[in-house]
């Protein structure tokens, strides 16, 4: 009986010490799809919303993009437990496919080294890519 109680106590203690405490980041979505957008008609700005689901303040230390055509900006203040924050991403709207990764570095304990990758995707077309018949249809239907 003592051995069983000792084993049970050891399991409970190890499980309690294994539980992660600290800030945790949970994104509403880790991919934003721009869809098909047209240069000059779209600002290229999107926001990734996240929540600190942990029990300590979440600090976004750095956000960086895979190229200079995507400019991310991070919150300046810590995100308190239970509160939400936003990472704004501005794409330069260069015509062509969008496939970019933004790396978020924080003090979150639910990702290895607090680093998580979020992505944007889609396609940018130039205004000249609009078919003349499509323009005529939209003008006559107005």
N, CA, C and O atoms as CSV, one atom per row, in Angstrom:
chain,resi,resn,atom,element,x,y,z
A,1,UNK,N,N,0.818,-1.184,0.000
A,1,UNK,CA,C,0.000,0.000,0.000
A,1,UNK,C,C,0.874,1.265,0.000
A,1,UNK,O,O,0.574,2.234,-0.698
A,2,UNK,N,N,1.959,1.245,0.793
A,2,UNK,CA,C,2.852,2.397,0.855
A,2,UNK,C,C,3.518,2.636,-0.494
A,2,UNK,O,O,3.731,3.777,-0.903
A,3,UNK,N,N,3.845,1.537,-1.183
A,3,UNK,CA,C,4.480,1.673,-2.491
A,3,UNK,C,C,3.528,2.321,-3.490
A,3,UNK,O,O,3.937,3.168,-4.285
A,4,UNK,N,N,2.269,1.924,-3.450
A,4,UNK,CA,C,1.263,2.490,-4.360
A,4,UNK,C,C,1.082,3.974,-4.070
A,4,UNK,O,O,1.046,4.780,-5.000
A,5,UNK,N,N,0.969,4.350,-2.803
A,5,UNK,CA,C,0.815,5.760,-2.434
A,5,UNK,C,C,2.062,6.557,-2.828
A,5,UNK,O,O,1.953,7.687,-3.305
A,6,UNK,N,N,3.225,5.978,-2.632
A,6,UNK,CA,C,4.473,6.642,-3.013
A,6,UNK,C,C,4.549,6.856,-4.512
A,6,UNK,O,O,4.956,7.924,-4.970
A,7,UNK,N,N,4.159,5.846,-5.281
A,7,UNK,CA,C,4.149,5.948,-6.733
A,7,UNK,C,C,3.148,7.001,-7.195
A,7,UNK,O,O,3.446,7.799,-8.083
A,8,UNK,N,N,1.974,7.002,-6.598
A,8,UNK,CA,C,0.941,7.978,-6.934
A,8,UNK,C,C,1.414,9.394,-6.628
A,8,UNK,O,O,1.196,10.307,-7.424
A,9,UNK,N,N,2.055,9.580,-5.488
A,9,UNK,CA,C,2.582,10.899,-5.114
A,9,UNK,C,C,3.648,11.348,-6.107
A,9,UNK,O,O,3.675,12.514,-6.500
A,10,UNK,N,N,4.523,10.435,-6.514
A,10,UNK,CA,C,5.566,10.778,-7.479
A,10,UNK,C,C,4.960,11.181,-8.816
A,10,UNK,O,O,5.439,12.122,-9.449
A,11,UNK,N,N,3.929,10.495,-9.251
A,11,UNK,CA,C,3.262,10.828,-10.521
A,11,UNK,C,C,2.626,12.203,-10.443
A,11,UNK,O,O,2.746,12.996,-11.377
A,12,UNK,N,N,1.950,12.493,-9.342
A,12,UNK,CA,C,1.282,13.792,-9.183
A,12,UNK,C,C,2.307,14.917,-9.162
A,12,UNK,O,O,2.100,15.950,-9.799
A,13,UNK,N,N,3.399,14.735,-8.446
A,13,UNK,CA,C,4.429,15.771,-8.363
A,13,UNK,C,C,5.075,16.013,-9.729
A,13,UNK,O,O,5.292,17.159,-10.122
A,14,UNK,N,N,5.379,14.932,-10.450
A,14,UNK,CA,C,6.002,15.117,-11.761
A,14,UNK,C,C,5.036,15.734,-12.758
A,14,UNK,O,O,5.454,16.519,-13.609
A,15,UNK,N,N,3.756,15.399,-12.673
A,15,UNK,CA,C,2.764,16.000,-13.573
A,15,UNK,C,C,2.599,17.476,-13.280
A,15,UNK,O,O,2.468,18.279,-14.203
A,16,UNK,N,N,2.604,17.846,-12.008
A,16,UNK,CA,C,2.460,19.255,-11.633
A,16,UNK,C,C,3.667,20.068,-12.088
A,16,UNK,O,O,3.514,21.209,-12.523
A,17,UNK,N,N,4.848,19.500,-11.995
A,17,UNK,CA,C,6.036,20.240,-12.409
A,17,UNK,C,C,6.148,20.304,-13.926
A,17,UNK,O,O,6.824,21.189,-14.451
A,18,UNK,N,N,5.509,19.398,-14.634
A,18,UNK,CA,C,5.543,19.383,-16.091
A,18,UNK,C,C,4.584,20.407,-16.691
A,18,UNK,O,O,4.796,20.863,-17.814
A,19,UNK,N,N,3.538,20.773,-15.963
A,19,UNK,CA,C,2.553,21.728,-16.468
A,19,UNK,C,C,3.237,23.066,-16.739
A,19,UNK,O,O,4.013,23.551,-15.916
A,20,UNK,N,N,2.943,23.654,-17.891
A,20,UNK,CA,C,3.578,24.907,-18.264
A,20,UNK,C,C,2.812,26.084,-17.677
A,20,UNK,O,O,1.595,26.191,-17.830
A,21,UNK,N,N,3.534,26.953,-17.013
A,21,UNK,CA,C,2.949,28.204,-16.571
A,21,UNK,C,C,3.726,29.311,-17.259
A,21,UNK,O,O,4.886,29.133,-17.631
A,22,UNK,N,N,3.095,30.423,-17.421
A,22,UNK,CA,C,3.727,31.543,-18.099
A,22,UNK,C,C,2.828,32.041,-19.217
A,22,UNK,O,O,1.688,31.596,-19.342
A,23,UNK,N,N,3.327,32.952,-20.023
A,23,UNK,CA,C,2.526,33.483,-21.126
A,23,UNK,C,C,2.382,32.458,-22.250
A,23,UNK,O,O,3.306,31.702,-22.548
A,24,UNK,N,N,1.209,32.454,-22.856
A,24,UNK,CA,C,0.954,31.560,-23.997
A,24,UNK,C,C,0.283,32.380,-25.090
A,24,UNK,O,O,-0.616,33.177,-24.821
A,25,UNK,N,N,0.727,32.176,-26.317
A,25,UNK,CA,C,0.164,32.918,-27.449
A,25,UNK,C,C,-0.689,31.971,-28.288
A,25,UNK,O,O,-0.248,30.889,-28.676
A,26,UNK,N,N,-1.905,32.398,-28.556
A,26,UNK,CA,C,-2.831,31.633,-29.402
A,26,UNK,C,C,-3.356,32.577,-30.472
A,26,UNK,O,O,-4.048,33.550,-30.170
A,27,UNK,N,N,-3.020,32.283,-31.729
A,27,UNK,CA,C,-3.493,33.109,-32.842
A,27,UNK,C,C,-4.888,32.685,-33.257
A,27,UNK,O,O,-5.211,31.497,-33.264
A,28,UNK,N,N,-5.717,33.666,-33.604
A,28,UNK,CA,C,-7.055,33.381,-34.138
A,28,UNK,C,C,-6.911,32.556,-35.411
A,28,UNK,O,O,-7.657,31.603,-35.636
A,29,UNK,N,N,-5.947,32.931,-36.234
A,29,UNK,CA,C,-5.565,32.172,-37.424
A,29,UNK,C,C,-4.081,32.423,-37.666
A,29,UNK,O,O,-3.586,33.520,-37.409
A,30,UNK,N,N,-3.374,31.415,-38.160
A,30,UNK,CA,C,-1.952,31.615,-38.427
A,30,UNK,C,C,-1.678,31.821,-39.916
A,30,UNK,O,O,-0.522,31.916,-40.327
A,31,UNK,N,N,-2.742,31.892,-40.729
A,31,UNK,CA,C,-2.607,32.175,-42.166
A,31,UNK,C,C,-3.684,33.178,-42.561
A,31,UNK,O,O,-4.862,32.985,-42.260
A,32,UNK,N,N,-3.279,34.241,-43.232
A,32,UNK,CA,C,-4.252,35.185,-43.802
A,32,UNK,C,C,-4.178,35.051,-45.308
A,32,UNK,O,O,-3.110,35.170,-45.908
A,33,UNK,N,N,-5.338,34.801,-45.911
A,33,UNK,CA,C,-5.429,34.659,-47.365
A,33,UNK,C,C,-5.978,35.961,-47.948
A,33,UNK,O,O,-7.137,36.309,-47.722
A,34,UNK,N,N,-5.160,36.661,-48.683
A,34,UNK,CA,C,-5.592,37.892,-49.345
A,34,UNK,C,C,-6.587,37.590,-50.459
A,34,UNK,O,O,-7.361,38.460,-50.855
A,35,UNK,N,N,-6.568,36.366,-50.963
A,35,UNK,CA,C,-7.371,36.041,-52.126
A,35,UNK,C,C,-6.747,36.705,-53.348
A,35,UNK,O,O,-5.529,36.878,-53.409
A,36,UNK,N,N,-7.575,37.075,-54.317
A,36,UNK,CA,C,-7.093,37.809,-55.485
A,36,UNK,C,C,-7.425,39.274,-55.277
A,36,UNK,O,O,-8.594,39.642,-55.161
A,37,UNK,N,N,-6.403,40.107,-55.229
A,37,UNK,CA,C,-6.584,41.543,-55.017
A,37,UNK,C,C,-5.888,42.302,-56.140
A,37,UNK,O,O,-5.034,41.758,-56.840
A,38,UNK,N,N,-6.267,43.570,-56.299
A,38,UNK,CA,C,-5.711,44.382,-57.371
A,38,UNK,C,C,-4.887,45.520,-56.803
A,38,UNK,O,O,-5.299,46.211,-55.871
A,39,UNK,N,N,-3.704,45.697,-57.391
A,39,UNK,CA,C,-2.808,46.776,-56.980
A,39,UNK,C,C,-3.515,48.110,-57.175
A,39,UNK,O,O,-4.151,48.339,-58.204
A,40,UNK,N,N,-3.402,48.972,-56.200
A,40,UNK,CA,C,-4.051,50.276,-56.264
A,40,UNK,C,C,-5.448,50.280,-55.678
A,40,UNK,O,O,-5.981,51.345,-55.367
A,41,UNK,N,N,-6.053,49.111,-55.520
A,41,UNK,CA,C,-7.398,49.023,-54.955
A,41,UNK,C,C,-7.383,48.465,-53.534
A,41,UNK,O,O,-8.401,48.509,-52.844
A,42,UNK,N,N,-6.247,47.944,-53.094
A,42,UNK,CA,C,-6.129,47.325,-51.783
A,42,UNK,C,C,-4.892,47.898,-51.102
A,42,UNK,O,O,-3.848,48.045,-51.736
A,43,UNK,N,N,-5.001,48.220,-49.829
A,43,UNK,CA,C,-3.868,48.809,-49.096
A,43,UNK,C,C,-2.772,47.793,-48.782
A,43,UNK,O,O,-1.627,48.170,-48.535
A,44,UNK,N,N,-3.121,46.512,-48.791
A,44,UNK,CA,C,-2.146,45.480,-48.454
A,44,UNK,C,C,-1.984,45.253,-46.962
A,44,UNK,O,O,-1.148,44.450,-46.546
A,45,UNK,N,N,-2.773,45.949,-46.147
A,45,UNK,CA,C,-2.653,45.837,-44.691
A,45,UNK,C,C,-3.636,44.793,-44.160
A,45,UNK,O,O,-4.826,44.818,-44.476
A,46,UNK,N,N,-3.113,43.883,-43.352
A,46,UNK,CA,C,-3.926,42.867,-42.678
A,46,UNK,C,C,-3.444,42.757,-41.236
A,46,UNK,O,O,-2.349,43.211,-40.908
A,47,UNK,N,N,-4.272,42.146,-40.367
A,47,UNK,CA,C,-3.905,41.998,-38.963
A,47,UNK,C,C,-4.074,40.562,-38.506
A,47,UNK,O,O,-5.080,39.917,-38.800
A,48,UNK,N,N,-3.089,40.074,-37.792
A,48,UNK,CA,C,-3.178,38.788,-37.113
A,48,UNK,C,C,-3.575,39.086,-35.670
A,48,UNK,O,O,-2.872,39.810,-34.966
A,49,UNK,N,N,-4.691,38.532,-35.236
A,49,UNK,CA,C,-5.135,38.731,-33.863
A,49,UNK,C,C,-4.725,37.524,-33.025
A,49,UNK,O,O,-4.829,36.380,-33.469
A,50,UNK,N,N,-4.263,37.794,-31.820
A,50,UNK,CA,C,-3.847,36.720,-30.919
A,50,UNK,C,C,-4.298,37.032,-29.500
A,50,UNK,O,O,-4.625,38.173,-29.174
A,51,UNK,N,N,-4.310,36.001,-28.661
A,51,UNK,CA,C,-4.698,36.134,-27.263
A,51,UNK,C,C,-3.612,35.534,-26.388
A,51,UNK,O,O,-3.003,34.522,-26.737
A,52,UNK,N,N,-3.379,36.166,-25.255
A,52,UNK,CA,C,-2.484,35.603,-24.253
A,52,UNK,C,C,-3.332,34.689,-23.375
A,52,UNK,O,O,-4.072,35.165,-22.515
A,53,UNK,N,N,-3.229,33.391,-23.588
A,53,UNK,CA,C,-4.018,32.418,-22.824
A,53,UNK,C,C,-3.257,31.912,-21.605
A,53,UNK,O,O,-3.711,30.988,-20.929
A,54,UNK,N,N,-2.109,32.507,-21.323
A,54,UNK,CA,C,-1.307,32.104,-20.178
A,54,UNK,C,C,-1.659,32.890,-18.932
A,54,UNK,O,O,-2.687,33.565,-18.869
A,55,UNK,N,N,-0.785,32.790,-17.939
A,55,UNK,CA,C,-1.038,33.442,-16.659
A,55,UNK,C,C,-0.001,34.508,-16.310
A,55,UNK,O,O,0.070,34.950,-15.163
A,56,UNK,N,N,0.803,34.924,-17.291
A,56,UNK,CA,C,1.779,35.996,-17.120
A,56,UNK,C,C,1.746,36.887,-18.360
A,56,UNK,O,O,1.274,36.453,-19.410
A,57,UNK,N,N,2.238,38.132,-18.261
A,57,UNK,CA,C,2.244,39.023,-19.428
A,57,UNK,C,C,3.044,38.440,-20.596
A,57,UNK,O,O,4.122,37.876,-20.410
A,58,UNK,N,N,2.493,38.589,-21.801
A,58,UNK,CA,C,3.128,38.130,-23.035
A,58,UNK,C,C,3.858,39.305,-23.669
A,58,UNK,O,O,3.271,40.363,-23.891
A,59,UNK,N,N,5.128,39.117,-23.956
A,59,UNK,CA,C,5.923,40.174,-24.572
A,59,UNK,C,C,6.342,39.714,-25.969
A,59,UNK,O,O,7.055,38.722,-26.124
A,60,UNK,N,N,5.889,40.450,-26.975
A,60,UNK,CA,C,6.312,40.185,-28.350
A,60,UNK,C,C,7.638,40.911,-28.517
A,60,UNK,O,O,7.690,42.139,-28.580
A,61,UNK,N,N,8.698,40.132,-28.587
A,61,UNK,CA,C,10.039,40.714,-28.623
A,61,UNK,C,C,10.416,41.219,-30.009
A,61,UNK,O,O,11.039,42.272,-30.144
A,62,UNK,N,N,10.035,40.463,-31.041
A,62,UNK,CA,C,10.439,40.824,-32.393
A,62,UNK,C,C,9.523,40.136,-33.398
A,62,UNK,O,O,9.074,39.015,-33.160
A,63,UNK,N,N,9.245,40.790,-34.508
A,63,UNK,CA,C,8.568,40.164,-35.643
A,63,UNK,C,C,9.387,40.494,-36.879
A,63,UNK,O,O,9.799,41.637,-37.076
A,64,UNK,N,N,9.618,39.487,-37.708
A,64,UNK,CA,C,10.384,39.735,-38.927
A,64,UNK,C,C,9.782,38.940,-40.071
A,64,UNK,O,O,9.157,37.896,-39.877
A,65,UNK,N,N,9.989,39.466,-41.261
A,65,UNK,CA,C,9.444,38.871,-42.467
A,65,UNK,C,C,10.546,38.207,-43.266
A,65,UNK,O,O,11.732,38.458,-43.049
A,66,UNK,N,N,10.135,37.352,-44.200
A,66,UNK,CA,C,11.101,36.675,-45.056
A,66,UNK,C,C,11.652,37.597,-46.135
A,66,UNK,O,O,12.640,37.253,-46.784
A,67,UNK,N,N,11.032,38.773,-46.345
A,67,UNK,CA,C,11.567,39.709,-47.339
A,67,UNK,C,C,11.143,41.134,-46.995
A,67,UNK,O,O,10.301,41.352,-46.125
A,68,UNK,N,N,11.734,42.090,-47.685
A,68,UNK,CA,C,11.436,43.492,-47.437
A,68,UNK,C,C,10.108,43.958,-47.994
A,68,UNK,O,O,9.696,45.088,-47.730
A,69,UNK,N,N,9.424,43.118,-48.762
A,69,UNK,CA,C,8.145,43.501,-49.355
A,69,UNK,C,C,6.995,43.370,-48.349
A,69,UNK,O,O,5.873,43.797,-48.623
A,70,UNK,N,N,7.279,42.781,-47.196
A,70,UNK,CA,C,6.269,42.596,-46.158
A,70,UNK,C,C,6.799,43.235,-44.884
A,70,UNK,O,O,7.859,42.860,-44.384
A,71,UNK,N,N,6.047,44.210,-44.358
A,71,UNK,CA,C,6.497,44.919,-43.169
A,71,UNK,C,C,5.541,44.615,-42.009
A,71,UNK,O,O,4.402,45.081,-42.001
A,72,UNK,N,N,6.011,43.832,-41.031
A,72,UNK,CA,C,5.179,43.557,-39.865
A,72,UNK,C,C,5.459,44.571,-38.754
A,72,UNK,O,O,6.562,45.110,-38.659
A,73,UNK,N,N,4.454,44.825,-37.918
A,73,UNK,CA,C,4.663,45.675,-36.746
A,73,UNK,C,C,4.051,44.989,-35.534
A,73,UNK,O,O,2.980,44.388,-35.616
A,74,UNK,N,N,4.746,45.087,-34.413
A,74,UNK,CA,C,4.354,44.375,-33.204
A,74,UNK,C,C,3.773,45.335,-32.175
A,74,UNK,O,O,4.000,46.542,-32.248
A,75,UNK,N,N,3.022,44.796,-31.214
A,75,UNK,CA,C,2.541,45.652,-30.121
A,75,UNK,C,C,3.730,46.119,-29.268
A,75,UNK,O,O,4.674,45.360,-29.044
A,76,UNK,N,N,3.678,47.342,-28.806
A,76,UNK,CA,C,4.766,47.883,-28.002
A,76,UNK,C,C,4.634,47.482,-26.529
A,76,UNK,O,O,5.639,47.326,-25.835
A,77,UNK,N,N,3.419,47.319,-26.062
A,77,UNK,CA,C,3.161,46.997,-24.655
A,77,UNK,C,C,2.966,45.493,-24.470
A,77,UNK,O,O,2.541,44.809,-25.401
A,78,UNK,N,N,3.271,44.967,-23.276
A,78,UNK,CA,C,2.984,43.546,-22.997
A,78,UNK,C,C,1.479,43.282,-23.065
A,78,UNK,O,O,0.670,44.159,-22.763
A,79,UNK,N,N,1.123,42.080,-23.461
A,79,UNK,CA,C,-0.280,41.669,-23.525
A,79,UNK,C,C,-0.573,40.895,-22.236
A,79,UNK,O,O,0.022,39.849,-21.979
A,80,UNK,N,N,-1.485,41.416,-21.445
A,80,UNK,CA,C,-1.814,40.814,-20.153
A,80,UNK,C,C,-2.586,39.505,-20.354
A,80,UNK,O,O,-3.189,39.304,-21.408
A,81,UNK,N,N,-2.574,38.623,-19.364
A,81,UNK,CA,C,-3.310,37.357,-19.466
A,81,UNK,C,C,-4.793,37.589,-19.794
A,81,UNK,O,O,-5.459,38.420,-19.177
A,82,UNK,N,N,-5.283,36.839,-20.768
A,82,UNK,CA,C,-6.679,36.942,-21.188
A,82,UNK,C,C,-6.964,38.049,-22.186
A,82,UNK,O,O,-8.073,38.121,-22.717
A,83,UNK,N,N,-6.006,38.904,-22.453
A,83,UNK,CA,C,-6.198,40.033,-23.375
A,83,UNK,C,C,-5.723,39.661,-24.772
A,83,UNK,O,O,-4.973,38.703,-24.959
A,84,UNK,N,N,-6.180,40.448,-25.752
A,84,UNK,CA,C,-5.799,40.199,-27.144
A,84,UNK,C,C,-4.858,41.287,-27.639
A,84,UNK,O,O,-4.817,42.392,-27.097
A,85,UNK,N,N,-4.117,40.955,-28.663
A,85,UNK,CA,C,-3.220,41.894,-29.315
A,85,UNK,C,C,-3.259,41.653,-30.812
A,85,UNK,O,O,-3.876,40.698,-31.284
A,86,UNK,N,N,-2.593,42.532,-31.559
A,86,UNK,CA,C,-2.588,42.420,-33.017
A,86,UNK,C,C,-1.189,42.644,-33.557
A,86,UNK,O,O,-0.429,43.473,-33.057
A,87,UNK,N,N,-0.873,41.883,-34.588
A,87,UNK,CA,C,0.346,42.103,-35.356
A,87,UNK,C,C,-0.112,42.545,-36.737
A,87,UNK,O,O,-0.767,41.795,-37.460
A,88,UNK,N,N,0.244,43.776,-37.091
A,88,UNK,CA,C,-0.157,44.324,-38.389
A,88,UNK,C,C,0.900,43.966,-39.424
A,88,UNK,O,O,2.100,44.046,-39.160
A,89,UNK,N,N,0.438,43.572,-40.601
A,89,UNK,CA,C,1.318,43.217,-41.701
A,89,UNK,C,C,0.924,44.050,-42.915
A,89,UNK,O,O,-0.244,44.088,-43.301
A,90,UNK,N,N,1.908,44.716,-43.513
A,90,UNK,CA,C,1.657,45.489,-44.730
A,90,UNK,C,C,2.472,44.873,-45.860
A,90,UNK,O,O,3.701,44.832,-45.808
A,91,UNK,N,N,1.767,44.395,-46.879
A,91,UNK,CA,C,2.413,43.846,-48.069
A,91,UNK,C,C,2.469,44.949,-49.116
A,91,UNK,O,O,1.535,45.744,-49.217
A,92,UNK,N,N,3.556,45.014,-49.907
A,92,UNK,CA,C,3.740,46.124,-50.854
A,92,UNK,C,C,2.881,46.018,-52.116
A,92,UNK,O,O,2.928,46.909,-52.964
A,93,UNK,N,N,2.106,44.957,-52.254
A,93,UNK,CA,C,1.157,44.774,-53.360
A,93,UNK,C,C,1.825,44.705,-54.732
A,93,UNK,O,O,1.273,45.174,-55.727
A,94,UNK,N,N,2.996,44.125,-54.769
A,94,UNK,CA,C,3.666,43.861,-56.043
A,94,UNK,C,C,2.888,42.759,-56.766
A,94,UNK,O,O,2.626,41.714,-56.172
A,95,UNK,N,N,2.513,42.966,-58.033
A,95,UNK,CA,C,1.759,41.944,-58.757
A,95,UNK,C,C,2.475,40.598,-58.780
A,95,UNK,O,O,3.686,40.514,-58.985
A,96,UNK,N,N,1.685,39.554,-58.564
A,96,UNK,CA,C,2.205,38.194,-58.539
A,96,UNK,C,C,1.670,37.456,-57.322
A,96,UNK,O,O,0.868,37.994,-56.558
A,97,UNK,N,N,2.115,36.233,-57.150
A,97,UNK,CA,C,1.638,35.452,-56.011
A,97,UNK,C,C,2.232,35.970,-54.690
A,97,UNK,O,O,3.355,36.475,-54.653
A,98,UNK,N,N,1.455,35.832,-53.616
A,98,UNK,CA,C,1.914,36.195,-52.271
A,98,UNK,C,C,2.113,34.893,-51.502
A,98,UNK,O,O,1.180,34.102,-51.364
A,99,UNK,N,N,3.304,34.674,-51.011
A,99,UNK,CA,C,3.631,33.523,-50.157
A,99,UNK,C,C,4.730,33.984,-49.215
A,99,UNK,O,O,5.912,33.809,-49.512
A,100,UNK,N,N,4.360,34.564,-48.095
A,100,UNK,CA,C,5.349,35.128,-47.172
A,100,UNK,C,C,5.130,34.570,-45.767
A,100,UNK,O,O,4.011,34.243,-45.371
A,101,UNK,N,N,6.233,34.475,-45.031
A,101,UNK,CA,C,6.200,34.006,-43.650
A,101,UNK,C,C,6.696,35.119,-42.742
A,101,UNK,O,O,7.698,35.775,-43.027
A,102,UNK,N,N,5.980,35.321,-41.648
A,102,UNK,CA,C,6.368,36.292,-40.634
A,102,UNK,C,C,6.708,35.485,-39.384
A,102,UNK,O,O,5.901,34.673,-38.928
A,103,UNK,N,N,7.887,35.704,-38.834
A,103,UNK,CA,C,8.319,34.991,-37.636
A,103,UNK,C,C,8.098,35.887,-36.432
A,103,UNK,O,O,8.568,37.024,-36.388
A,104,UNK,N,N,7.366,35.350,-35.444
A,104,UNK,CA,C,7.058,36.084,-34.218
A,104,UNK,C,C,7.879,35.475,-33.091
A,104,UNK,O,O,7.784,34.280,-32.811
A,105,UNK,N,N,8.694,36.320,-32.441
A,105,UNK,CA,C,9.498,35.869,-31.314
A,105,UNK,C,C,8.973,36.524,-30.049
A,105,UNK,O,O,8.836,37.745,-29.976
A,106,UNK,N,N,8.679,35.686,-29.042
A,106,UNK,CA,C,8.074,36.180,-27.815
A,106,UNK,C,C,8.562,35.369,-26.623
A,106,UNK,O,O,9.429,34.504,-26.755
A,107,UNK,N,N,7.998,35.658,-25.473
A,107,UNK,CA,C,8.315,34.891,-24.276
A,107,UNK,C,C,7.272,33.797,-24.025
A,107,UNK,O,O,7.171,33.286,-22.909
A,108,UNK,N,N,6.501,33.436,-25.049
A,108,UNK,CA,C,5.461,32.401,-24.916
A,108,UNK,C,C,6.098,31.045,-24.615
A,108,UNK,O,O,7.119,30.678,-25.197
A,109,UNK,N,N,5.473,30.311,-23.694
A,109,UNK,CA,C,6.008,29.003,-23.310
A,109,UNK,C,C,5.401,27.856,-24.116
A,109,UNK,O,O,5.879,26.725,-24.032
A,110,UNK,N,N,4.352,28.132,-24.898
A,110,UNK,CA,C,3.697,27.049,-25.638
A,110,UNK,C,C,4.294,26.812,-27.025
A,110,UNK,O,O,3.797,25.964,-27.766
A,111,UNK,N,N,5.345,27.539,-27.391
A,111,UNK,CA,C,6.087,27.295,-28.625
A,111,UNK,C,C,7.564,27.223,-28.272
A,111,UNK,O,O,8.038,27.924,-27.378
A,112,UNK,N,N,8.286,26.366,-28.988
A,112,UNK,CA,C,9.712,26.212,-28.728
A,112,UNK,C,C,10.432,27.544,-28.910
A,112,UNK,O,O,10.316,28.187,-29.953
A,113,UNK,N,N,11.164,27.945,-27.899
A,113,UNK,CA,C,11.883,29.232,-27.863
A,113,UNK,C,C,10.956,30.431,-28.047
A,113,UNK,O,O,11.429,31.528,-28.347
A,114,UNK,N,N,9.649,30.247,-27.875
A,114,UNK,CA,C,8.693,31.343,-28.021
A,114,UNK,C,C,8.530,31.815,-29.449
A,114,UNK,O,O,8.013,32.908,-29.681
A,115,UNK,N,N,8.962,31.010,-30.418
A,115,UNK,CA,C,8.948,31.416,-31.826
A,115,UNK,C,C,7.844,30.692,-32.586
A,115,UNK,O,O,7.733,29.467,-32.527
A,116,UNK,N,N,7.031,31.463,-33.300
A,116,UNK,CA,C,5.950,30.898,-34.105
A,116,UNK,C,C,5.938,31.579,-35.469
A,116,UNK,O,O,6.217,32.772,-35.580
A,117,UNK,N,N,5.611,30.809,-36.504
A,117,UNK,CA,C,5.539,31.348,-37.867
A,117,UNK,C,C,4.083,31.556,-38.250
A,117,UNK,O,O,3.247,30.670,-38.071
A,118,UNK,N,N,3.792,32.735,-38.778
A,118,UNK,CA,C,2.470,33.034,-39.332
A,118,UNK,C,C,2.693,33.370,-40.803
A,118,UNK,O,O,3.791,33.764,-41.195
A,119,UNK,N,N,1.643,33.212,-41.620
A,119,UNK,CA,C,1.843,33.343,-43.072
A,119,UNK,C,C,0.752,34.180,-43.724
A,119,UNK,O,O,-0.377,34.269,-43.242
A,120,UNK,N,N,1.141,34.791,-44.845
A,120,UNK,CA,C,0.167,35.442,-45.716
A,120,UNK,C,C,0.273,34.789,-47.088
A,120,UNK,O,O,1.341,34.337,-47.502
A,121,UNK,N,N,-0.859,34.753,-47.779
A,121,UNK,CA,C,-0.864,34.181,-49.126
A,121,UNK,C,C,-1.928,34.876,-49.953
A,121,UNK,O,O,-2.785,35.579,-49.418
A,122,UNK,N,N,-1.868,34.680,-51.241
A,122,UNK,CA,C,-2.845,35.276,-52.140
A,122,UNK,C,C,-2.207,35.588,-53.473
A,122,UNK,O,O,-1.157,35.053,-53.828
A,123,UNK,N,N,-2.873,36.475,-54.207
A,123,UNK,CA,C,-2.344,36.898,-55.502
A,123,UNK,C,C,-2.722,38.346,-55.745
A,123,UNK,O,O,-3.863,38.755,-55.531
A,124,UNK,N,N,-1.734,39.117,-56.198
A,124,UNK,CA,C,-1.955,40.519,-56.552
A,124,UNK,C,C,-1.918,40.631,-58.060
A,124,UNK,O,O,-0.992,40.153,-58.716
A,125,UNK,N,N,-2.936,41.268,-58.596
A,125,UNK,CA,C,-2.973,41.534,-60.036
A,125,UNK,C,C,-2.909,43.031,-60.239
A,125,UNK,O,O,-3.384,43.803,-59.406
A,126,UNK,N,N,-2.322,43.437,-61.349
A,126,UNK,CA,C,-2.297,44.862,-61.648
A,126,UNK,C,C,-3.644,45.252,-62.224
A,126,UNK,O,O,-4.369,44.411,-62.757
A,127,UNK,N,N,-3.976,46.519,-62.118
A,127,UNK,CA,C,-5.277,47.000,-62.582
A,127,UNK,C,C,-5.496,46.706,-64.057
A,127,UNK,O,O,-6.636,46.525,-64.486
A,128,UNK,N,N,-4.421,46.655,-64.844
A,128,UNK,CA,C,-4.539,46.384,-66.277
A,128,UNK,C,C,-4.955,44.947,-66.554
A,128,UNK,O,O,-5.386,44.633,-67.663
A,129,UNK,N,N,-4.830,44.058,-65.551
A,129,UNK,CA,C,-5.189,42.654,-65.736
A,129,UNK,C,C,-6.702,42.429,-65.793
A,129,UNK,O,O,-7.151,41.338,-66.146
A,130,UNK,N,N,-7.490,43.454,-65.448
A,130,UNK,CA,C,-8.937,43.307,-65.479
A,130,UNK,C,C,-9.391,43.272,-66.932
A,130,UNK,O,O,-9.035,44.145,-67.724
A,131,UNK,N,N,-10.159,42.283,-67.266
A,131,UNK,CA,C,-10.656,42.099,-68.617
A,131,UNK,C,C,-11.576,43.264,-68.982
A,131,UNK,O,O,-12.390,43.682,-68.158
A,132,UNK,N,N,-11.462,43.789,-70.189
A,132,UNK,CA,C,-12.291,44.913,-70.633
A,132,UNK,C,C,-13.769,44.541,-70.602
A,132,UNK,O,O,-14.611,45.389,-70.307
A,133,UNK,N,N,-14.098,43.286,-70.902
A,133,UNK,CA,C,-15.498,42.855,-70.848
A,133,UNK,C,C,-16.007,42.866,-69.410
A,133,UNK,O,O,-17.169,43.197,-69.173
A,134,UNK,N,N,-15.154,42.510,-68.443
A,134,UNK,CA,C,-15.563,42.562,-67.042
A,134,UNK,C,C,-15.841,43.998,-66.634
A,134,UNK,O,O,-16.817,44.262,-65.931
A,135,UNK,N,N,-14.987,44.942,-67.069
A,135,UNK,CA,C,-15.209,46.359,-66.765
A,135,UNK,C,C,-16.539,46.820,-67.342
A,135,UNK,O,O,-17.308,47.513,-66.677
A,136,UNK,N,N,-16.805,46.425,-68.598
A,136,UNK,CA,C,-18.035,46.844,-69.271
A,136,UNK,C,C,-19.248,46.285,-68.526
A,136,UNK,O,O,-20.248,46.987,-68.376
A,137,UNK,N,N,-19.179,45.036,-68.057
A,137,UNK,CA,C,-20.278,44.431,-67.305
A,137,UNK,C,C,-20.553,45.195,-66.023
A,137,UNK,O,O,-21.711,45.466,-65.702
A,138,UNK,N,N,-19.517,45.545,-65.290
A,138,UNK,CA,C,-19.711,46.246,-64.016
A,138,UNK,C,C,-20.238,47.657,-64.258
A,138,UNK,O,O,-21.028,48.157,-63.457
A,139,UNK,N,N,-19.828,48.298,-65.325
A,139,UNK,CA,C,-20.318,49.653,-65.608
A,139,UNK,C,C,-21.787,49.604,-66.000
A,139,UNK,O,O,-22.560,50.441,-65.535
A,140,UNK,N,N,-22.204,48.658,-66.837
A,140,UNK,CA,C,-23.600,48.604,-67.267
A,140,UNK,C,C,-24.524,48.082,-66.169
A,140,UNK,O,O,-25.722,48.366,-66.198
A,141,UNK,N,N,-24.009,47.337,-65.214
A,141,UNK,CA,C,-24.876,46.808,-64.159
A,141,UNK,C,C,-25.072,47.803,-63.023
A,141,UNK,O,O,-25.875,47.548,-62.125
A,142,UNK,N,N,-24.370,48.920,-63.035
A,142,UNK,CA,C,-24.489,49.907,-61.954
A,142,UNK,C,C,-25.656,50.803,-62.131
A,142,UNK,O,O,-25.888,51.684,-61.303
